[in-house]
Amino acid sequence: MFENSEQYTANKILILFVLDKLGIRMTDNALSAVLLGPGLVNYFTIQECREDLIAKECIARELDSSGCVLFSITKKGKERLAQMKYMFSGGLGARYEAYIDENRDALERSMSVDADCFEDSNGNVYVRCFVREGTNCIVDVKLPVADRKDGAAICEEWKKKTSALYIQLMKIFYDSIKHKEEKV
């Protein structure tokens, strides 16, 4: 998974750097996407390093209001990053810094608006669309769908048109309430 202990340590510093640079709580998918973006590390190394950092209390793992796991750098993690940042200088550091700067808006948006398609233990397929503000899920919708293809399409639409879809959904609810009140 890693060539030597120096590379393993550099990968841990990379994770701390990304969490510190972005300054936001991140899901596993979002953190992995950033780390894998430039194509310089592999998924399994990231997972192993992240778990090691959690065990050493350099990364905090917490749940948002809907139970989704979020990761953030701790004070101890910031101290370790400051001590070891020299290992991250040069090309690798510059590539990740440039990648984060170029993609910051999309990365932050993906942390506040996201959707996921998943299957339960009975084989039923669902889509979960949400909007997060900090650790609070202010919108969290779970819908059954026909199959993963439909689920993936719905996820993409949610990510592209969150505001418009949310407004349409709320309009349907308010029109239903208004219609019910008019009957009374």
N, C-alpha and C positions, 0 to 999 in steps of 0.2 A: 504494500500500500504506500509506503514511503521509503525513500532510498536510505535515509539515515536519521539519527536523532536530531541533527541540525535542521533537516528539512521538515521533520515533524514539528519541531518548535516553531519554525518559520510559518508553517500552516496555521498553528494556533495564534500566532501574532497577527496573521492575515485576518482571521476571524474577528479578533478583538479590534483590529483596525477598521474593518467594515462596520461593525456595530457602533464604534465610537464616531466614525466619520459621518454616518447617516444620522446618528443620534435619535433613532426611533426604535420602538419595540418591533421585532420582526418575527413572522411565522417561519417555520422550518423551510417551507417552499420558497419564500421570498429571500431568506438568507442564502439558501442553496443556489438560487437563480443568480444572485449577485456574485457569489464566489465562483460559480461555474461559467459565468458570462464571458470572461476573457479566455477561457479554455486552458487555464494553467494548473488546475488542481482537479482531483477526481472526487466524485460524490462520496465514496466510502471513507476516504481520508477525512473529508469535511465532517462527516458524522462522528467518526471516532474522536477527532480533535475537539469537536463541540462538546461531546459527552465528558471528555477529560476536563475541559474548562469549567463545565458545570460542577463536576465533582470537586474541583479546586476553588469553587466559589468565585470564579472570574466572570462567569455568565450567570444571570438569573433566569430562571424558567418560571413564568407565571401564566395564569389563565385569564383570558378576557372575560367579559360578562356572559358570553355564550359558551364558554368552556374551551375555546381555541387556545393552544399553547403559543406563547410569545416569548422571545428571547431578547435580552438586553445586557449590555456590559455593566458590571458592578464597579464600585469604587476600587476594589482589589484588582479587577481586570484592567482598569485605567492605569493603576500603578504599575502592573506588570507590563502593559503596553509601553509606558514611558521608559521603563527599564530596558526593554528588549527591542525597541523600535529600530535600533541600529541594524538589526538582522533583516529588516524589511526595507531598507533603503535601496536605491538604485532602480533598475528596470522593473522589477516586480511591483514595488511600491508605486512607481510612477504609472504603470499600466492600470493598476486598480484605482488609483486616485483619479486618473483620467476617465476610466469607465464609470465610476460613481458620479463624477461631475457631469458627464454627458447624459447620464440616465437618471439623475436625481429626481426629476419631476415624475417620471414614470414609476420609479421605485416607490416614492412616497405615496403616489396615487394607488399603486397596487396594494399597499398596506392598509389604506383606508377603504378601498372598494375592491371586492374580490368575489369570485364565484367558484364553486367546485362541484364536480360531478362524481358521485360515489354510489356504491352498491352495498346494500345491507346483507346480512347473513342469509336471507331468503332469496337473494338474487334480484330484489326490487331495486330499480335505479332511481336516484334522487339528484336534484340540483339544490345547492345551498348558495343563495346570493346574500351578500351582506355589505353593510357600510359600518366601518369602525371609526370611532373618535377616541384616540388614546386606547385605553383598555375597555371602553364601553362599546358594545355593539348597539348602534342606534337603529339599524335596520337588519333584520335577520329573517330571511324567508327560505323555507325548505319546501320543495315541490316534488311530487312524484312525476317522472317522465317515462316515455315509452322505452327508450334505449339510450346507450351512451352517446350515440351520434346526435340525437336530439338534445341531450344534456350538454354536450360540448358546444352546440350551436347557441343554446340559451345562455351558457356561461359567457361566451364571446359577446353576445348582444348586451348582457348586463354590464360587462366591463366597458363597452363602448358608449352605451346610452343610459347609464345609471339614473341620472336626473329625470330624463323623459319617461323612463319606465316606472320610476317611483311615483311621479306625478300622475301617470295614467292609472296606476294601481290605487292611489289615494282617491282619485276622482271617482273610480268605480265604487269604492266604499262609501264616499260621501253622497254620491248620487243614489245609492241604495238606501242610505239612511233618510235622505230627503224624500225619496219616493215612499218610504214606509210612513214617514210623518204626514205626508199629504193624504194618505189613505185614512188616517185616524181622524 
